């Protein structure tokens, strides 16, 4: 039998974590949902916008990739600023600026204007995702982290599941008030982000020790639990940024993350055009485009919870990567609509199920003094290679082969390289096991 003290501690832990999760995660999920709607709506907008601006597939791919280039350069400074000024102010700043820039995309008249706004959008949004990961590390104990990160990141596939049909409907506003449908799309999907950014100033609390919505014993338990975790041995200790960018653990983690980042980013930009190439209408394209994201929403939460329950990270990260590779190879060889949709489901289920276990694994390798810059560095490099480079590579291969499906082949090769990298990185079984906890949140 459990002693009264153990039972009391378990109840305190369960109550505290539940309070933290319900206070922070739903709101942050909505914020991230809008981030990915604003980032990815360019894919649906392209069905009208590319013709209006006279952009080729190659030019569109280049413009879309500029988001990731500015994101790369601004991400680490943004995360360091969040650590300095606090999440409440800095996340609000990020959301307000990216919402304004996203809405302003409706004003572009040519390809150059599109390039400029995509570059500015990346700079404005940079640091949001690693900033939230850093913020959650202030609040969520390690044994809960995979399921919480996975739940938070459901916002990514949910953005396309919800956003694609909404964007398709907004495109049908074509001609209202003299605006094209894609103008309305950017305007009406950018404004809510600004409003939520303002709400951050009132709803977010920087650290547990200032959380008036926790009791004294809850604050004490949470602060003690997180402090004890920071004492555990880490692979990446405090170091200058120049060395951090050369650290082998950081670089390997970035390469591994590039696999999922490339799959998710490339399909968010190109998948609507791939599906429409089967002769679908805009509305049919929007509805079919949402199916793989619906499947991803369910599976990534299940997979993150399973990783926490078993206390294992390595294979819970590898298996989704293998699913990505299988889906990419299958899509590149498919010439029919139904098999293509099935393979795209495999790709995106893998890409999003990967995220909870992977970021829990990455966080466990970083010391408290290196976590802000480390998380941002991993995500920045992955976004630059996965989004900036591979979105362009897809456009180049499509231009050469004329096939949306064959353009996925470089992504499939990248996936195999990433799997091998992760297996080597964790070959000694270090940083992959956690003490198994089965408490339900």
Secondary structure as UniProt FT lines:
FT   HELIX           4..53
FT   HELIX           57..85
FT   HELIX           87..104
FT   HELIX           105..107
FT   HELIX           111..125
FT   TURN            126..127
FT   HELIX           128..137
FT   TURN            138..139
FT   HELIX           142..144
FT   HELIX           145..171
FT   TURN            172..175
FT   HELIX           176..178
FT   HELIX           181..203
FT   HELIX           208..210
FT   TURN            212..213
FT   HELIX           216..230
FT   HELIX           241..244
FT   TURN            245..246
FT   HELIX           248..276
FT   TURN            277..278
FT   HELIX           282..310
FT   HELIX           314..333
FT   HELIX           337..365
FT   TURN            368..370
FT   HELIX           371..383
FT   HELIX           384..389
FT   HELIX           390..401
FT   TURN            404..405
FT   HELIX           406..408
FT   HELIX           409..425
FT   TURN            426..428
FT   TURN            430..431
//
